[in-house]
Amino acid sequence: MFGFPEFEDIPLQNSPLREVICQIRFPTILAIAEEPLFRFQDRIRNRFPELIEEHEMQVRFSGEPGSLSSEIDSKRRVFRFTDAENKRQVALASDWIAVTTSDYESWESFGEDVRAVLDSATFLYRIPYAKRVGLRYINEVPIAQDSSDSKHMKGLVRPEYVSLLQTDAWDMPEEFLTQFLLTNGETKLVTRFSSRLENDSHVLRLDFDCYREGTSLSLGNIDSQLTEMHDVIYRAFRWSITEEALSSMHPVIKED
């Protein structure tokens, strides 16, 4: 179960968010790949005027162990619609649709994009149900070169994340990853805490991936499902960081 406490949703002037992704997987709909998408484009053009068509790479393996052969299939079409700055994007394939942003302002704003896109797709293609509903928030915090050590990292996140660094057996590793999976009913949360070395400095990543999987997930209450996932992720994020880290993100305190 999820035991994260409640936190007030506070805007951050120096937000660590690098990308937010909402993806819905559904049964394959051939019309998306075979028919022109002008009706779908017309419905979202005001938000996402640019269009790029790509081909999704799939690798198939066949044969017996020791004599496997591979075949690359690049026929699956993926349509990417973006805003003029390429900060907000919609990707549509025959069995999934995703809305992403690297310029996140608020859940309300991002939710409007998601709602407009999903309403258009479900209306035009009569998507019967979902097989997976997911929401992912990726946060990155760079650490200055002169303070790129485990002591500074301990001041940013809860000690549970950095327990393996509390040793004299090694210095700060160039890379590490801690991952755990939590389940609460049908909802799952994967939390990944990692660090990597970039240009002689470490970058911390807090990656929260909340999702539901099933054979026929209803799309009728998709708004409430995603809002619930957002709330879980925000509570997990706030629980994960220290007050020192929150202060460095310049929270906007609402006046009474």
Number of C-alpha atoms within 10 A of each C-alpha: 10 14 10 15 10 13 13 8 13 15 15 18 12 13 17 16 20 16 18 21 19 22 19 22 20 19 15 13 15 12 12 20 18 10 8 10 14 9 12 16 19 12 16 18 16 10 18 22 14 16 16 10 12 15 13 13 11 11 9 9 10 10 9 8 7 6 7 9 11 10 10 10 12 12 12 13 17 19 21 19 23 23 17 12 10 13 13 21 23 24 19 22 21 19 17 19 20 20 25 23 21 15 15 16 14 12 13 10 10 19 16 12 20 21 14 13 22 19 13 18 19 13 10 15 13 10 17 13 18 21 17 17 24 21 24 22 21 17 18 18 19 16 16 13 12 8 12 17 17 15 13 12 22 18 14 18 23 15 16 9 18 16 10 10 19 14 10 6 6 8 11 16 13 12 12 14 11 13 12 9 11 13 14 10 9 9 19 20 24 16 22 17 20 19 22 17 16 11 8 12 18 24 18 22 20 21 23 24 21 25 22 20 15 12 11 13 18 14 18 10 9 16 14 11 18 20 15 14 23 19 15 21 23 20 19 20 19 20 17 20 18 15 15 11 16 17 12 13 16 14 15 12 9 7 4 3
